[in-house]
Amino acid sequence: MIDLSKISSLLGWPEKRKEIETAIESVIGTVPDKRVEPQMKVTEEYETRGLTRKRVNFFVRDDELVSGWLFVPDGKEELPAILCCHGKTPHGKDEPGGLDGNHRLSFAQHYAERGCVTFAMDTVTTGERVSVKRQPFDTETFYRDHPQLSLAGKMLSDHMHAIDVLSEVKRVDATRVGVIGHGLGGFNALLLAAFDDRVQAGVASGGFTRFATDKKPGCWAGDESLVLVPKIAQAKPDTLEFDWEHILALAAPTALQVITSLSESVHANPKSCQKAVTQASKIYKLLGAQSAINHYTHHDGDEVTPETLEVADDWFERWL
């Protein structure tokens, strides 16, 4: 495993960065260099409180059409944009869209009301993408149909297509794109920030614990049936070539706000997040961006509270 603390010069970072990318892709699947044209099409529109909410369809593969909620504030041009990744909810995109589920996680509606163009899509196995006669997040069906993929890799690829959609919106400033997520959404937000350099700022709440201290690495916390990365789930943690500090380091110098609950967390060892952030911070410092990564901790359990939402708001205000 690459020791980030021993990388002392920018000259050695590009080569090490490539090694880390290769190690991660060897277990989650290769991140596509070329993606299909999204061919975004608006199918419904609703106007409410100074916003327009649009249901849009777009392609993530030549034969795979998915839908999402696009929120566009009235008025200004050249707006920042935020992709809002939903968590482990059967409601999929409807939760960040404020239509169902936990209202505290209605990120797409919230940030649109703050003047951003926002987008939320269903991840595979949830929302409108649940297989017939199956439950949301039924990964058994997914792996039967896609034995060479990982769920994490598929969600990453789909979210990169979602950034393509946001970048096509005429009123979006494509140089000011962010991502946010809580729980499984935080997991996805961090992966996207690591592999898509169009993301300029990210906020991830309750998204991970280091594999080395995770009771069930490769599975979503508290749910052994939700297998995110089979190769990690089947491996011994000490045999892995990377951990979360390496994923965070790949995101550098993208501005990252990591939010962690230190009590009543679904994760096995939430304090290990600090170790990951501390290790990744060394790469941020090397790149002259030491202030672009921050770790906020709280004791409010696996909830997004007004206080933690304010932390996220301030982060996007600063970096987008």
Secondary structure, DSSP 8 states (H G I E B T S, - for coil): ---GGG---GGGHHHHHHHHHHHHHHHH----SS------EEEEEEEETTEEEEEEEEEEETTEEEEEEEEEESS-SSEEEEEEE--S-TTGGGTTTTSSS-GGG-HHHHHHHTT-EEEEE--TTSGGG--TT--TT-HHHHHHH-TT--HHHHHHHHHHHHHHHHHHSTTEEEEEEEEEEETHHHHHHHHHHHH-TTEEEEEEES----GGG-SSTTEETTEEEEES-HHHHTS-GGG-S--HHHHHHHHTTSEEEEEEESSS-SSS-TTHHHHHHHHHHHHHHHTT-GGGEEEEEESS-S---HHHHHHHHHHHHHH-
